[in-house]
Amino acid sequence: MSKLSLPDKTFLETVLGMDGGYVLDFTNTSLAQLFDDLGIDIYDDKYAEYGGSKANRLRILWKIGSDSEVASTLANLADYIEAKQAAPHSSGFSDREITDDQIAKIRKIAARLRGSSSADGRPAGSTEDAADSTRAIFTTSATVSQNKIQVEIHEELYNHIGQYLASGDYFHAVEESYKLVRERLREITGKEKASDVFNNSAQNIAHYEALFGKARPSSDAEADFFRGIGYLHLGVQHLRNEKAHTPATPLEPNLAVHYIALASLAYDLITRYVSEDTIKEIEELVLAKRRSYRTASSFYHDFEDGKWLRNLRLPAKVESKAVRKVLKTKWLDEADFTRSYDYSNIMLMRLELVVDELTQADLDRLLNLPTTDSYGNDQLAGMRQFIEFVQKKYPEKISHKVREWLAKE
């Protein structure tokens, strides 16, 4: 059974024009050929549970097929769409125009299911692909000029030690950064010492589920990566012990920055994972809030200027910048304005929770999404209030494209 999500299925059904029982412009013969090339007999009776139409057979494949089978099918469909629309003298698909962004999203869904590469095409086994799809991206960045590197340390760590850095107290800045790493490890695993979490050879996997979202590594490369994180935290433990048993003395700034960067990396690598339970809890809170409004007018009254957020109690984990980045990425990928007004409202409510993480490119991307359902009805609702909310809080996030859109509304 594939892990194709409901938002992904909804998106694919719209792009592939499946509402009338069809799949793009495939005939029975050409659809059979597409699946024959993948070693699948799509006209086997087991794919006719919902009826014998081409669309229903594809839906059954999504339901009972493996991740690998569904991923291969989507990749082949993306190839077919590209070839069809790029062919000389081709009119493409007469009833729809499939954009490059939509094709890219089909490939992204396939890559996510296949698990052989990350959503943006990085090879498997890279550190960017070491945890599951709900893991955060890197929360820090760096610039390099010859032998000088300017590193942006983790925001939560900086907020804790900023006062020491400002006063030039580098000793305590380093000591407190290591304390924060240990405290975060305790919050996640219940144990403060890295040696208790990973053991002295960094081979204990008992806390992998809490740290990385999976009980066991899925490959040798990932096992090495997780073990490396363990060694990194063991290093922080012993370096912190040395600082804790040493009288406070002036510390050379360049060395202090190296120590702090190490702490930032250790902190970042254990705060990337966001559990499915946490995500589900947040999404259900948003859904319940939307359903609490008896009329559309009462909802839009509160949605304007973000008033609906005032009494919303979110899990403490949402305060983490790393968590908000995970949620932003997930919710942008799932944004769908073709289903109903209420569903569009919910998509935009979710994004208001992580508005500080949105960029100009993210807002432009939202405005490029399709908004009409299979019957030609526009289902976008609440976008103007959402954009005005962003503009009020973060005017620098408003691009030229968004300003033009607002002017037309």
FENFEN-V687551 format. One record per pair of residues at least 24 apart in sequence whose ideal C-beta (glycine too) atoms are under 6 Angstrom apart, sorted by the first residue. I is the first residue (numbers start at 1). J is the second residue. D is the distance in whole Angstrom. If there is no record, write none. Layout:
i = <I | I>
j = <J | J>
d = <D | D>
This chain:
i = <2 | 2 | 2 | 2 | 3 | 4 | 4 | 7 | 7 | 8 | 10 | 11 | 14 | 15 | 15 | 17 | 18 | 19 | 21 | 21 | 22 | 23 | 23 | 23 | 26 | 38 | 67 | 70 | 71 | 71 | 71 | 74 | 74 | 74 | 75 | 78 | 78 | 78 | 125 | 127 | 130 | 130 | 131 | 131 | 131 | 132 | 134 | 134 | 135 | 135 | 136 | 136 | 136 | 136 | 139 | 139 | 139 | 151 | 153 | 154 | 154 | 154 | 155 | 157 | 157 | 170 | 170 | 170 | 171 | 171 | 174 | 174 | 175 | 177 | 177 | 178 | 178 | 178 | 181 | 181 | 181 | 181 | 184 | 194 | 194 | 194 | 198 | 202 | 202 | 202 | 211 | 212 | 213 | 229 | 232 | 233 | 236 | 271 | 274 | 274 | 278 | 278 | 281 | 286 | 286 | 290 | 290 | 303 | 303 | 304 | 306 | 306 | 324 | 324 | 325 | 327 | 328 | 328 | 337 | 337 | 337 | 337 | 338 | 338 | 338 | 339 | 340 | 341 | 344 | 344 | 344 | 345 | 345 | 348 | 348 | 355 | 360 | 360 | 363 | 364 | 364 | 367 | 384>
j = <62 | 65 | 67 | 70 | 67 | 62 | 70 | 334 | 336 | 109 | 336 | 336 | 338 | 98 | 102 | 96 | 55 | 374 | 53 | 55 | 54 | 54 | 55 | 58 | 54 | 72 | 113 | 113 | 110 | 113 | 114 | 106 | 109 | 110 | 110 | 103 | 106 | 107 | 221 | 225 | 222 | 225 | 212 | 213 | 273 | 213 | 274 | 326 | 272 | 273 | 272 | 322 | 325 | 326 | 268 | 321 | 322 | 261 | 264 | 264 | 267 | 268 | 321 | 264 | 267 | 251 | 253 | 256 | 248 | 251 | 256 | 259 | 243 | 260 | 263 | 236 | 240 | 263 | 236 | 263 | 266 | 267 | 267 | 233 | 234 | 237 | 230 | 227 | 230 | 231 | 270 | 273 | 273 | 269 | 266 | 266 | 266 | 322 | 323 | 326 | 315 | 317 | 315 | 349 | 350 | 345 | 346 | 382 | 385 | 385 | 352 | 389 | 354 | 357 | 357 | 354 | 354 | 357 | 369 | 371 | 379 | 380 | 370 | 373 | 379 | 379 | 379 | 381 | 379 | 380 | 381 | 381 | 382 | 382 | 386 | 390 | 397 | 399 | 402 | 399 | 401 | 405 | 409>
d = <6 | 5 | 5 | 4 | 6 | 5 | 6 | 4 | 6 | 5 | 6 | 6 | 5 | 6 | 5 | 6 | 4 | 4 | 3 | 5 | 6 | 5 | 6 | 6 | 6 | 5 | 4 | 6 | 4 | 4 | 4 | 5 | 6 | 4 | 5 | 5 | 4 | 5 | 4 | 6 | 5 | 5 | 5 | 6 | 5 | 5 | 5 | 6 | 4 | 5 | 4 | 4 | 5 | 4 | 6 | 6 | 5 | 5 | 4 | 5 | 5 | 5 | 5 | 5 | 5 | 4 | 6 | 4 | 5 | 5 | 5 | 4 | 5 | 5 | 4 | 5 | 4 | 6 | 5 | 5 | 5 | 5 | 6 | 4 | 5 | 4 | 3 | 5 | 3 | 5 | 5 | 6 | 4 | 5 | 5 | 5 | 5 | 5 | 5 | 5 | 6 | 6 | 6 | 5 | 6 | 6 | 5 | 6 | 5 | 5 | 6 | 5 | 5 | 5 | 6 | 5 | 4 | 4 | 6 | 5 | 6 | 5 | 6 | 5 | 6 | 6 | 6 | 4 | 6 | 5 | 5 | 6 | 5 | 5 | 4 | 6 | 6 | 4 | 5 | 6 | 5 | 6 | 5>
